[in-house]
Each structure stands twice: as C-alpha cells, then as structure tokens.
Amino acid sequence: MERGEEAAAAEGKAAEGTEEEEDDFGYRLFPDRNKKPQSFLVRSLFTFHNRCQLMLRMTLDTNPYAQLLLEAMKQSGCTVFNDRHFSCENCDGCVSGGFDSATSQIVLCQNNIRHQSHMNRVVTHELIHAFDHCRAHVDWFNNVKHLACSEACVRDRAIRSILAVRKVSKEMAEKAVDEVFDACFNDLEPFGRIPHSKTDAKRAYRDFQNRDRYNANL
C-alpha cells in the first residue's frame, strides 16, 4: 500500500530489528481495507463519507493536475472510473491517502481530509502513483527502489513515505531514495514540466492535449 502525502512521523516504527517482523506493506494504516464494504445507504448516512465524495468530485471536475493525470492514464490504457478506482475510508491519523496496487484503488482518508485544497493535493499525489503503476509496472511490494522512485518529489518526504509503509531501517530508505532520486525527480511525465501553480498545470494540460493532436496528424 503506497501511502500519500503527509504520512508523518512513522520513522520510529522502522527501527532496527523490525526487519524480522512480517511486513504488512502499510496496510495497518488503512484498517477499512480489510472490512466488508458497506451498502450505499449505510455509507450515505455518514457525513465524512458524503463530504469526501463531494470533494473528490470537485477535484476530478475542476483540478487541472488531476485532469491531466486522468487523461494520461486513459491514453496509457488505464481509464480511471470514480466508483471503481476511488474509495473514501477511515484511516490511521498519520495518513491522508494511499494507492493500493493490489486492487488498483486510490484510498482517500475521509476522517483526515477536511478541506478541498487538501483533497486536491492527495488525489494528485495518489494519481501519480496510479500513473506510475499503469505505465511502469512498478514492483511496489518487493523493490523499495521502485517505491522510492514514485515518491521522489522531495527527498525527506520520500524517505518518510518509505518508512511509513515498509519495515526497513532509515539507512536503507535513505540509500534507496539517493540511488534513484536524480533520475526519478527528472521524470516529468505526464506533465512535461514541473507545474508550480494551477496556471502552470492548466498550460501543461493544454500542451498535453495539443501534443496528442500533433502526433495524430503525423
């Protein structure tokens, strides 16, 4: 389970000796993953779930980062469907979201995401994991370098992300990040640039669409 941005302060849990324990790949942070799905009627009664669904819809309809990633995944043969590929659930207090590669689902932590801007960041972050999963066939469970590459936005955050979901030492996490950081940080697909604002993201989305039209006419 690839945890999202703001996974925090879990470094102490990866102390020496934990390698001998069975690695749960971060699923402990997402307890609702192991529960039987509730009916729509039951879920609709909970305010957290309703709010999560509404904010998700707003993100998918209006956020240029998310729209570009969704379009890129569609063109890569991995069309994303709201009901199938997103799940609003209760999570551990230290995470906001995650990508479950076993089910190809993005988990949104409805008890921790309280603002639209936060939802925008979490959905974008997890869609990047989903995009990497689609195009690069990432080995999330057995290759810590693959995980490090997908998390390589900021070095310290990437290290914290690995420590939150893998039972490895801090030294091993740092080594994995350092070995892949330059190459992965410079992988700008599907944006083609580093978008520093919504305006940049809108330009990147427009350029992405125009790039496909240009290639179609070659």
N, C-alpha and C positions, 0 to 999 in steps of 0.2 A: 504494500500500500504506500503510495507516494504522498507524503503529507504536503500541504500547501504552505503559502507564505505565513509568517508569524508563528510557525511552530517554534516553540521557545524553550529555553532553559531546561532542555531534557538532556543536557550534556552529562550531568552527573549519573544518569541512568546507564551510561555506556562505559562505566569504569572498568578497570582491569578485572578479569575473571568472568565477565559476563559472556565472553565468547563461548563458555562451556554450557550456558543455558540455551534452550531452544529458541531460535529467533522467530518471532511472530510477525516480522516484516511490518511492524507498525499498526497491525490490526487492533491492538489493545486501545489505541486512541480513538477508534471508531466502533464503539460497542454495538450500535444498531445494525452493523453489517451482519451480525450473527442472529438477529431476531427475525421472526416470521413477519413478512410485510403486512402492514395494517390495511384495512379496507379504505377506500377513498373517503367514505362517510366518516370513519373514525378519525382519519388524518385531518379532514377538513375542519374538525372541531378545535384543533389546536392552533392558537394564534401564531406561535413560532413558525409552524409549517406554512400557514397561509402567507405570512409576511415573506418567508423565504421564497415561495413560489412567485409571488408578485415581483419581488426584487430581481429574481432570476429572469423573468420575462422582460423586465425593463432593460436589463443588461443585454440580453440577446437581441432585442429590438433596436437599441439605440447606441450601444457602445461600439466604436469603430475597431478597437482591438479585438473584441470578441467576434465581430462580424468578419474581419479579415481571416481569423483563425478558422472559423466555421467554413468559410468559402474554400480556404486552402485544404482543409480536411476533406471536403466534398470532392474536390478535384483530385485528391490523392486516393479516392475510392473509399473514404471513411465518413460517409454522411452522418451527421450528428442529429439525433432526434431527442427533443426535450424530455418526453416521458420515459424514453428508454435509457438515455445516457446521463441524466442528471438525477440525483437523489438528495432531498433535504432530510437530514438526520441529526440526532443529538450526538455530540462528540465530547471527548475529553476537553477540559478547559484550555489546553495549550495549543489547540489547532483550530484553524478556520475552514479547512477543506483538504481534500486529497483526491488522488486519482487511483482507482482500484483497477489495476491492469488485468486482474483475473476475470472481471466482469465488463471491462471497458466502460466503467461508470465513473463520473465525477461526483464525489460526495461533498455536499455543502453543509457546513455545520450550522444548522438553524438556530441553535442556542448561543452561538458566538458571533454570528454576523448580524449586526444591528443597523447598519447604515448602507445606503445604496452605493456609495463610493467604495466601501469595503467589499461589497458583493462584486463590484466591477473588477477589483484587483484580484479577488480569489478566483473568479471564473476565468479571467485571462490567464492567470498563472497555471491553473489546472488544465486549461485547453492547450497550453504549450506542452505539458506532459502528454496529453492525449495525441497531439500532433506528432511529437517525437515517437510515441508508441506506434502510430499509424505508419509513418514513413521510414523509421529507422529500425523497427523490430527490436526495441530495447529489451535487454535481459534484466528486468527490474530486480529479480529475486536472487540471482547468482553472481552478478557482476556489479560491484559497488562503483566502478568507474562509469558505467552507463548511467547509474543514478546520479553520480556527481555531475556528469555532463548535462543532464537535463535540468539540474538545479543551478547550473553555473550562471547566475545573474550577478550575485555579489558573493565574494569568496567566503566571508564569515557566515552568511546566511546559508550558503550551500553546505558548509560543514555542519551547522546546526541541524539542517534538514536531514542529513545522513544519520547523525547521532540520534535524532528523534525516532527514526524508523528502522534502524539496524543496530544489532548488538555488536558493535565494533568499538575499538578504542579511538580516542580523539586523534592519536597519531596516525592511525590507519585512514581515518576520514580525511585528515589534512593531506596525507600523501595522495589519496585518490583524487581529491579536488585539484591539487597542484599539478598532477600529471596530465589532466585534461583541460585545465581552465582556459588556457590561451586559445586552443582550437575551438572549444565549445562556446566561449564568450564571443568569438568572431563569427560564429554560425548565426547569421541574421535571418534565416528563413523562418517563416514565410514573409517577414516584414520587409526585407531588403535594406533596412536601416534600423537604427536604434530610435524608436519614437519617444521623444521626451515629453510630449503633450498630446492632448486629443487632436489638436490640429495636425501634428505630425502623423498621428495614427490615421486620420482621415486621408491625408496625402498618400500614405503607404497603401491604404485600402484601394484608393483610386488607381494608383500605379500598378497594383497587383491585378486589378480588373483589366486595365489597359494592356498590361503585358500579355495577358491571355488572348486578348483580341488581336494583338500584333502577331503573336505566334500562330494564331488560327489563319492568318492571311498569308503566311509564308508559303 
